[in-house]
Amino acid sequence: MNFQPKFDSGRPLHGDLLPAVPTPEPKLTKKPPEDKARGLIARLSLIGFIVALASRATDPIIPPIAHDIQVDPNAVALLTTAFALPFALVQPVLGPVGDMVGKVRVMIACLAVTILAMLASGLATNFTVLLVARIVAGAAAGGIFPVGIAVIGDLVPVKERQVAIGRWLTAVITGNLLGSSLAGVVGDLVGWRGVFFVITALATVALGVALFTLRKAARAKPVELSLSGFSRGYGKVFANPRAKVCFSAVFVEGIVIFGLFPFVALLLLAAGEPRASIAGAVIAGFSLGGVIYALAVPRLVARWRPDQLMTGGGIIAAFALAIVAFDLMWPVQFAAFTLLGFGFYTLHASIQVQATELSPVARGAAMSLHSFCFFMGHASGPVLYGLGFMTLGSAITLTISAVIVMAVGFVCSRLLRERTAA
């Protein structure tokens, strides 16, 4: 049997099945067989799915929370920001920690913290406790999503990585899609506290599965936590000139794609559609496009190179933004946002694969910076879109955004082509 374990670098590991010869990288270890890697990714995806549920838990239950604890609904709406901001800010810390003490260990610890935060949310008797609990939950989530992708980078060869990341995205996007709907149903049946208790129970099951089945993976790396490890990890990431390309690209993506979402309801209102439920459905089309991408990615990768997918994703996203600029009826807008989601994930995931290769020995730091830059763009986007709509109008602003996202696809395809073609 011709068996040749591989690293992301493409060099073979000389182990029991090959003649023993000196290797310049003694710290690297043999990749697990494909079936074991796939099983590990599936169990980690369960963690990602549960935390994605938790991230959207408060969206539909803001009115009952405000009524029950007697707080202004506008203040309760800040629970979303209370989750998202620490999620972004903590990533540059937890990514290198994962590199030093073990990525799976960090993910399990963050899941345990999420459980405690969700339980505290369900038991909260005042807004302050609920706000602090959501801040803690957001920070814990920041140690799960990018670190999970870094684990995939450790396990899967680069040529197969985009498909593996697609499976992870399927779990996360599905969690985002179901999070709000599940919270709404449970909230109607048993009250808003029941939402947090149900997610706590589901997360506890996921933690039990992780503790039972991921013990070896969690113990695979001894604790080597040190302050100097942060600077070393980031130094190795930025020593790769592709880092600036990847991080800049996802920052711009965050601006032009996710910066639009707060204005969807206003755009629909201008087109004669006042229903908030329709605005929610149109935005959900974006997630649907992500699910379609995740299901189609094996065929996409088999047919096109990653640099071609970057170009195609940018063109598709640009076309979708151009449709949105025409203020058409909501079914067309729903289709446009579905197309936008497909184009975005095609482009974004292709860049993401390149980010996992910036530094194989500091992959957690690389992916955390990648996610941090993306969410900083996400936070900046609404401000820039607001200025554009006020000064240029929606049609011109969206046209400019379409040109920008298409340019991101072409630039990344050109500047990241060498490694993808290797």
C-alpha positions as CSV (number, residue, x, y, z in Angstrom):
1,M,0.0,0.0,0.0
2,N,1.4,3.4,-1.0
3,F,0.9,5.5,2.1
4,Q,2.6,8.8,2.4
5,P,1.4,11.2,5.2
6,K,1.7,14.8,4.3
7,F,2.1,18.1,6.0
8,D,0.6,21.4,4.8
9,S,4.1,22.2,3.5
10,G,3.9,19.2,1.2
11,R,7.0,17.5,2.7
12,P,6.6,13.8,3.8
13,L,6.9,12.7,7.4
14,H,9.5,10.0,7.8
15,G,7.8,7.6,10.2
16,D,7.4,3.9,10.7
17,L,6.2,3.3,7.1
18,L,9.1,5.1,5.5
19,P,12.9,4.8,5.9
20,A,14.0,6.8,8.9
21,V,16.0,9.9,7.7
22,P,16.8,13.2,9.4
23,T,14.1,15.8,9.1
24,P,14.7,19.6,9.6
25,E,11.3,20.0,11.3
26,P,11.2,17.6,14.2
27,K,8.4,19.3,16.0
28,L,5.9,18.5,13.3
29,T,3.8,15.3,13.8
30,K,2.1,12.9,11.5
31,K,-1.3,13.8,10.1
32,P,-4.1,11.6,11.3
33,P,-5.8,9.4,8.7
34,E,-8.5,11.0,6.7
35,D,-11.3,9.3,8.5
36,K,-10.0,10.3,11.9
37,A,-9.5,13.9,10.8
38,R,-13.1,14.0,9.4
39,G,-14.5,12.6,12.6
40,L,-12.6,15.2,14.7
41,I,-13.8,18.0,12.5
42,A,-17.4,16.8,12.8
43,R,-17.1,16.9,16.6
44,L,-15.5,20.3,16.6
45,S,-18.3,21.4,14.2
46,L,-20.8,20.5,16.9
47,I,-19.1,23.0,19.2
48,G,-19.3,25.6,16.4
49,F,-23.0,24.9,15.8
50,I,-23.9,25.3,19.5
51,V,-22.0,28.5,19.9
52,A,-23.5,29.9,16.7
53,L,-26.9,29.2,18.2
54,A,-25.9,31.1,21.3
55,S,-24.7,34.0,19.2
56,R,-28.2,34.7,17.8
57,A,-30.1,33.8,21.0
58,T,-31.2,37.3,22.0
59,D,-32.4,38.6,18.6
60,P,-36.1,37.6,18.8
61,I,-36.6,37.9,22.6
62,I,-35.6,41.5,23.2
63,P,-39.2,42.7,23.8
64,P,-40.0,40.1,26.5
65,I,-36.6,40.6,28.2
66,A,-37.3,44.4,28.3
67,H,-40.7,43.9,29.7
68,D,-39.7,41.3,32.3
69,I,-36.7,43.1,33.8
70,Q,-38.2,46.6,33.1
71,V,-35.5,48.0,30.9
72,D,-35.7,50.1,27.7
73,P,-35.9,47.8,24.7
74,N,-33.2,50.0,23.0
75,A,-30.9,49.2,25.9
76,V,-31.7,45.5,25.6
77,A,-30.8,45.6,21.9
78,L,-27.2,46.4,23.0
79,L,-27.0,42.7,24.0
80,T,-26.1,42.0,20.4
81,T,-23.2,44.4,20.5
82,A,-22.2,43.1,23.9
83,F,-21.7,39.7,22.2
84,A,-20.1,40.9,19.0
85,L,-17.5,43.4,20.3
86,P,-15.7,41.1,22.7
87,F,-15.9,38.4,20.1
88,A,-13.8,40.5,17.8
89,L,-11.5,42.0,20.4
90,V,-10.5,38.8,22.2
91,Q,-9.4,36.9,19.1
92,P,-5.8,38.3,18.8
93,V,-5.3,36.9,22.3
94,L,-6.9,33.5,22.2
95,G,-5.5,32.6,18.8
96,P,-1.8,32.6,20.0
97,V,-3.0,31.0,23.2
98,G,-4.3,28.1,21.1
99,D,-1.0,27.8,19.3
100,M,0.9,27.6,22.7
101,V,-1.4,25.4,24.9
102,G,-3.3,23.5,22.2
103,K,-6.2,24.6,20.0
104,V,-8.7,21.8,20.9
105,R,-8.0,22.5,24.6
106,V,-8.8,26.2,24.1
107,M,-12.1,25.3,22.2
108,I,-13.2,23.0,25.0
109,A,-12.4,25.6,27.7
110,C,-14.3,28.3,25.7
111,L,-17.3,26.0,25.4
112,A,-17.4,25.5,29.1
113,V,-17.3,29.2,29.7
114,T,-20.1,29.6,27.2
115,I,-22.2,27.2,29.2
116,L,-21.7,29.2,32.4
117,A,-22.5,32.4,30.6
118,M,-25.7,31.1,29.1
119,L,-26.8,29.7,32.5
120,A,-26.1,33.1,34.1
121,S,-28.1,34.7,31.4
122,G,-31.1,32.5,32.1
123,L,-30.9,33.2,35.8
124,A,-30.3,37.0,35.5
125,T,-32.6,39.1,37.6
126,N,-31.3,42.4,36.2
127,F,-29.9,43.9,33.1
128,T,-26.4,44.3,34.4
129,V,-26.0,40.6,35.0
130,L,-27.4,39.8,31.6
131,L,-25.1,42.3,29.9
132,V,-22.0,40.9,31.6
133,A,-23.0,37.3,30.8
134,R,-23.4,38.2,27.1
135,I,-20.0,39.9,27.1
136,V,-18.4,36.8,28.6
137,A,-20.3,34.6,26.0
138,G,-19.0,36.7,23.1
139,A,-15.4,36.5,24.4
140,A,-15.7,32.8,24.7
141,A,-17.0,32.5,21.1
142,G,-14.0,34.4,20.0
143,G,-11.9,31.4,21.0
144,I,-14.0,28.9,19.1
145,F,-14.7,30.0,15.5
146,P,-11.2,31.1,14.2
147,V,-9.4,28.5,16.4
148,G,-11.7,25.8,14.9
149,I,-10.6,26.8,11.3
150,A,-7.0,26.7,12.5
151,V,-7.5,23.1,13.7
152,I,-8.8,22.2,10.3
153,G,-5.6,23.8,8.8
154,D,-3.6,21.5,11.1
155,L,-5.4,18.4,10.1
156,V,-6.2,18.7,6.4
157,P,-3.8,19.2,3.4
158,V,-4.2,22.5,1.7
159,K,-5.6,21.0,-1.5
160,E,-8.5,19.5,0.5
161,R,-8.9,22.2,3.0
162,Q,-11.5,24.3,1.3
163,V,-13.9,21.4,1.3
164,A,-13.2,20.7,5.0
165,I,-13.8,24.4,5.9
166,G,-17.0,24.2,3.9
167,R,-18.2,21.5,6.3
168,W,-17.3,23.6,9.3
169,L,-19.2,26.6,7.7
170,T,-22.2,24.4,7.1
171,A,-22.5,23.8,10.9
172,V,-21.8,27.5,11.8
173,I,-24.2,29.0,9.2
174,T,-26.9,26.5,10.1
175,G,-26.5,27.5,13.7
176,N,-26.9,31.1,12.8
177,L,-29.9,30.4,10.7
178,L,-31.6,28.3,13.4
179,G,-30.5,30.5,16.3
180,S,-33.1,33.2,15.9
181,S,-35.9,30.9,14.9
182,L,-35.2,28.4,17.7
183,A,-35.1,31.3,20.2
184,G,-38.3,32.7,19.0
185,V,-40.2,29.4,19.2
186,V,-38.8,28.5,22.7
187,G,-39.4,32.1,23.9
188,D,-43.1,31.8,22.9
189,L,-43.5,28.4,24.5
190,V,-41.6,28.8,27.8
191,G,-40.4,32.4,28.0
192,W,-37.1,34.1,27.3
193,R,-35.2,32.4,30.2
194,G,-36.1,29.1,28.6
195,V,-34.1,30.1,25.5
196,F,-30.9,30.3,27.5
197,F,-31.6,27.1,29.5
198,V,-32.3,25.1,26.3
199,I,-29.0,26.3,24.7
200,T,-27.2,25.6,28.0
201,A,-28.5,22.0,27.9
202,L,-27.5,21.6,24.3
203,A,-24.0,23.0,25.0
204,T,-23.6,20.7,28.0
205,V,-24.3,17.7,25.7
206,A,-21.7,19.0,23.2
207,L,-19.2,19.5,26.1
208,G,-19.8,15.9,27.3
209,V,-19.1,14.7,23.7
210,A,-16.0,16.8,23.5
211,L,-14.6,15.7,26.9
212,F,-15.3,12.0,26.1
213,T,-14.1,11.9,22.4
214,L,-11.5,14.7,22.2
215,R,-9.3,13.8,25.2
216,K,-6.3,12.7,23.2
217,A,-6.6,15.8,20.9
218,A,-6.8,18.1,23.9
219,R,-3.7,16.6,25.5
220,A,-1.7,16.4,22.3
221,K,0.3,19.5,23.2
222,P,1.9,20.4,26.5
223,V,1.3,23.8,28.1
224,E,3.9,26.3,26.8
225,L,2.1,29.6,27.6
226,S,4.4,32.6,27.7
227,L,4.2,36.3,26.8
228,S,7.0,36.0,24.3
229,G,5.0,33.4,22.5
230,F,2.6,36.1,21.3
231,S,5.3,38.2,19.6
232,R,6.9,35.1,18.1
233,G,3.6,33.9,16.7
234,Y,2.6,37.2,15.2
235,G,6.1,37.7,13.9
236,K,5.9,34.4,12.0
237,V,2.6,35.4,10.5
238,F,3.7,38.8,9.3
239,A,6.9,37.5,8.0
240,N,4.8,36.1,5.2
241,P,4.0,38.9,2.7
242,R,0.7,37.3,1.9
243,A,-0.6,38.2,5.4
244,K,-1.2,41.8,4.4
245,V,-3.1,40.7,1.3
246,C,-5.4,38.3,3.3
247,F,-6.1,40.6,6.2
248,S,-6.7,43.7,4.0
249,A,-9.0,41.7,1.8
250,V,-11.2,40.4,4.5
251,F,-11.3,43.9,6.2
252,V,-12.7,45.3,2.9
253,E,-15.1,42.4,2.6
254,G,-16.5,43.1,6.1
255,I,-17.1,46.7,5.1
256,V,-18.8,46.3,1.7
257,I,-20.8,43.1,2.5
258,F,-21.8,43.2,6.2
259,G,-21.9,46.9,6.4
260,L,-25.0,46.8,4.2
261,F,-27.2,44.7,6.5
262,P,-28.4,47.4,8.9
263,F,-29.8,49.3,5.9
264,V,-31.7,46.5,4.3
265,A,-35.0,47.4,6.1
266,L,-34.6,51.0,5.0
267,L,-33.9,50.1,1.4
268,L,-37.0,47.8,1.3
269,L,-39.0,50.6,2.9
270,A,-37.9,53.0,0.1
271,A,-39.1,50.3,-2.4
272,G,-42.5,50.2,-0.7
273,E,-42.1,47.2,1.6
274,P,-42.5,48.2,5.3
275,R,-42.7,44.8,7.0
276,A,-39.8,43.9,9.3
277,S,-40.4,40.2,8.8
278,I,-39.7,40.6,5.1
279,A,-36.5,42.5,5.9
280,G,-35.5,39.6,8.1
281,A,-36.3,37.1,5.4
282,V,-34.2,39.0,2.8
283,I,-31.2,39.1,5.2
284,A,-31.7,35.3,5.8
285,G,-31.3,34.8,2.1
286,F,-27.6,35.7,2.6
287,S,-27.2,32.8,5.0
288,L,-29.1,30.5,2.6
289,G,-26.5,31.4,0.0
290,G,-23.8,30.4,2.4
291,V,-25.4,27.0,2.9
292,I,-25.7,26.5,-0.8
293,Y,-22.0,27.3,-1.1
294,A,-21.1,24.8,1.7
295,L,-23.0,22.1,-0.1
296,A,-21.6,22.9,-3.5
297,V,-17.9,23.5,-2.5
298,P,-16.7,19.9,-3.3
299,R,-17.8,20.3,-6.9
300,L,-16.5,23.9,-7.0
301,V,-13.1,22.9,-5.8
302,A,-12.9,19.9,-8.1
303,R,-13.7,22.1,-11.2
304,W,-11.9,25.4,-10.5
305,R,-8.6,26.5,-8.9
306,P,-8.8,28.7,-5.7
307,D,-7.7,31.8,-7.6
308,Q,-10.5,31.2,-10.1
309,L,-12.9,30.9,-7.2
310,M,-11.8,34.2,-5.8
311,T,-12.4,35.9,-9.1
312,G,-15.8,34.2,-9.6
313,G,-16.9,34.9,-6.0
314,G,-16.0,38.6,-6.4
315,I,-17.9,38.9,-9.7
316,I,-21.0,37.1,-8.3
317,A,-21.1,39.3,-5.2
318,A,-20.7,42.4,-7.3
319,F,-23.6,41.3,-9.6
320,A,-25.8,40.8,-6.5
321,L,-25.0,44.2,-5.1
322,A,-25.8,45.7,-8.5
323,I,-29.3,44.1,-8.3
324,V,-29.8,45.4,-4.8
325,A,-29.0,48.9,-6.1
326,F,-32.2,48.9,-8.3
327,D,-34.6,48.9,-5.3
328,L,-36.7,46.0,-6.8
329,M,-39.5,44.1,-5.1
330,W,-38.6,42.0,-2.1
331,P,-38.6,38.5,-3.8
332,V,-35.9,39.8,-6.2
333,Q,-34.0,41.2,-3.3
334,F,-34.2,37.9,-1.5
335,A,-32.7,36.2,-4.6
336,A,-30.1,38.9,-4.8
337,F,-29.0,38.4,-1.1
338,T,-29.0,34.6,-1.7
339,L,-26.6,35.2,-4.6
340,L,-24.6,37.7,-2.5
341,G,-24.2,35.0,0.2
342,F,-23.0,32.4,-2.3
343,G,-20.6,34.9,-3.9
344,F,-19.2,36.1,-0.6
345,Y,-18.5,32.7,0.8
346,T,-16.9,31.6,-2.4
347,L,-14.5,34.5,-2.2
348,H,-14.1,34.6,1.5
349,A,-13.5,30.9,2.0
350,S,-10.9,30.9,-0.8
351,I,-9.0,33.7,1.0
352,Q,-9.5,31.9,4.3
353,V,-7.6,28.8,3.0
354,Q,-4.7,31.0,2.1
355,A,-4.7,32.5,5.6
356,T,-4.4,29.1,7.1
357,E,-1.1,28.7,5.2
358,L,0.5,32.0,6.4
359,S,2.3,30.2,9.2
360,P,1.7,26.5,9.9
361,V,3.4,26.8,13.3
362,A,1.3,29.9,14.3
363,R,-2.0,29.0,12.6
364,G,-4.1,30.0,15.5
365,A,-2.6,33.5,15.5
366,A,-3.1,33.8,11.8
367,M,-6.7,32.8,11.8
368,S,-7.5,35.0,14.8
369,L,-6.0,38.0,13.1
370,H,-7.9,37.1,9.9
371,S,-11.2,37.0,11.9
372,F,-10.3,40.2,13.8
373,C,-9.7,42.2,10.6
374,F,-12.9,40.9,9.1
375,F,-15.0,41.9,12.1
376,M,-13.4,45.3,12.3
377,G,-14.5,45.8,8.7
378,H,-17.9,44.6,9.8
379,A,-18.1,47.2,12.5
380,S,-16.8,50.0,10.2
381,G,-19.1,49.2,7.3
382,P,-22.4,50.7,8.6
383,V,-20.7,54.0,9.3
384,L,-19.3,54.2,5.7
385,Y,-22.5,53.0,4.1
386,G,-24.4,55.6,6.1
387,L,-22.1,58.4,4.8
388,G,-22.4,57.1,1.3
389,F,-26.2,56.9,1.4
390,M,-26.4,60.5,2.7
391,T,-24.0,62.0,0.3
392,L,-24.1,59.9,-2.9
393,G,-27.4,58.1,-2.6
394,S,-28.1,54.3,-2.4
395,A,-27.6,53.5,-6.1
396,I,-24.2,55.0,-6.4
397,T,-23.0,53.8,-3.0
398,L,-24.0,50.2,-3.9
399,T,-22.5,50.4,-7.3
400,I,-19.2,51.5,-5.7
401,S,-19.4,48.6,-3.3
402,A,-20.0,46.2,-6.2
403,V,-16.9,47.5,-7.9
404,I,-14.8,47.2,-4.7
405,V,-15.8,43.6,-4.0
406,M,-15.1,42.6,-7.5
407,A,-11.7,44.3,-7.3
408,V,-11.0,42.3,-4.1
409,G,-11.6,39.1,-6.0
410,F,-9.3,40.1,-8.9
411,V,-6.5,41.4,-6.7
412,C,-6.5,38.4,-4.4
413,S,-6.6,36.0,-7.4
414,R,-3.5,37.7,-8.7
415,L,-1.5,38.2,-5.5
416,L,-2.4,34.8,-3.9
417,R,-2.1,32.7,-7.1
418,E,1.4,31.4,-6.7
419,R,0.7,29.3,-3.6
420,T,-2.7,28.1,-4.8
421,A,-1.1,26.9,-8.1
422,A,1.8,25.2,-6.3
